[in-house]
Amino acid sequence: MVRRIGVAKKSAMKQPAAKAIAVGKQTVKPIITKKSAANQPTATKSAPKKSLAKKSLAKKPAAKKLGLNKTGAPKRGAALNAHAAVLLDRLLARYPDAHCALDFSNAFELLCATILSAQCTDKRVNMVTPSLFARYPNATALAAARQEDVEEIIKSTGFFRSKAKSLIGMATALVEQHGGEVPAEMDALVLLPGVGRKTANVILGNAFGRNDGIVVDTHVTRLSNRLGLTTDNDAVKIEQALLPLFPQERWTIISHLLIDHGRQVCDARKPRCGECMLADVCPSRVSA
């Protein structure tokens, strides 16, 4: 018997899509083939609802940034010089005993302490240096030290491996190039391992009493911007902006004054403008 497969398929294809058939109280849904499904009208998708959370966040005003000048354009020329003079006088009156917070008795000790103070508080450095200086009292002793021994002593200051390497390298350079003594010139200091311009300014101003520059650390950077003395964030550019604003004999002390004020009043996150003696001349003051 010959089976007519092709005819069966052709007739099956001509049949219209089946409709739902009521059987008693139940309705039997038709089986929808791929072809019939393609012919069905597609339901339109509704637009997704916007997130209420995002909408509420978008309505919130942008947070105010500290350090922005709220009283107009920054002062320039004679007005800026007069502004700097007022700041200096008030800071001197408020902090008459401002000085370097690192403990030292000579230039070598201050150089070691300043290298250790990178990314570390002066208080922590002062806890470490007595043991360091007792074991290595001069450049000759430190140059001959084993790095792991120095690392063990200074470990709590952070980055102790690189600091130990810098300390031993600095001491070795002092012995080989300067007879074990710390040079009193900027050009010679910045060639020592671990010593940059900021560290050199610390040594020159506090160990040798030379006002060759202004130390710019995080406090000086923050306050010089908040007080409207500069808009730069680069340490070298900030120093160059500050130098002509203050008498040269005040270059060392102005750093200590700004650092003390930054620590005691003009905090990085929550400045206490209500108790600040500079609030009335500060372009970045925050209202209570």
Disulfide bonds with the S-S distance in Angstrom:
none
